[in-house]
Amino acid sequence: MKFALYIFLTIVSTFALAAAKVVVPSLPAGEYDDTEAATNSVVCSASETDNRFRLSLELDAMTNNCVLVEFGVDADSSGALERGEIEFSVGWDCGEWVWRDRLSGCAASVARDEGRRMLEWDVALNQDKSAKRLFAFDNGVVFDGAVPPTFYNAAWNMARMVRRGPEPDMCATYDVSVFPLIIKLR
C-alpha cells in the first residue's frame, strides 16, 4: 500500500512540476553608468633586434568613456597587473588621448572630438632598449617628442586593458617589432 502511495505521489509531483513554468528573472540594470571591465594579457619581452614599440588603439571615443592599455611587470606572478605593478598607461580618457609614465612621473594629454578614433603609437628605442623618441598619430600628430628613458621597459611581461563607462566598440593591438602580440576586445 505504501509503495502504491509513493508511486501515486511521484506521478502527481511529476505532472505538477511539468506544468509549472520556471521563469528566471534577468539581472537588474546597473544603478550607475560608470562600470569597469579589465582583462590581462601576457606580453613577450623585446628581443635584441627589436627597435620599436608599437601600439594601435581604435574605439568609439566618447566624452564619458575611458579605454586604457597599461603595461608593467607582474612581480608577484598573479597573472594580473596590480596597481603598484603598472609602469605605463596610454589610451582614451573622457575626451582626450592620454599617456602616463608612472616611473618618471611624466604625463600628457591631447583633447579630441568624439567619434571613431584611432591612435597609432610608435616609440623608437635606443640600443639599450630605453625609449628615444615617440611618434603618435590620430588624423595628424597627437604627441611628438623626446620621451623619458623609463617610457618603455623590455622587462614588461603583462598588459592590462581597462574599459570604464559605456561600452565602446574597440580594438587594441600592440606589437614589439618582429614578435607581434595582438589583442582584440569587442
Secondary structure, 3 states (H helix, E strand, C coil): CHHHHHHHHHHHHHHHHHHCCCCCCCCCCCCCCCCEEEEEEECCCCCCCCCEEEEEEEEEECCCCEEEEEEECCCCCCCCCCHHHEEEEEEEECCEEEEEECCCCEEEEEECCCEEEEEEEEEEECCCCCEEEEEEECCCEEEEEECCHHHCCCCCCEEEEEEECCCCCEEEEEEECCEEEEECCC
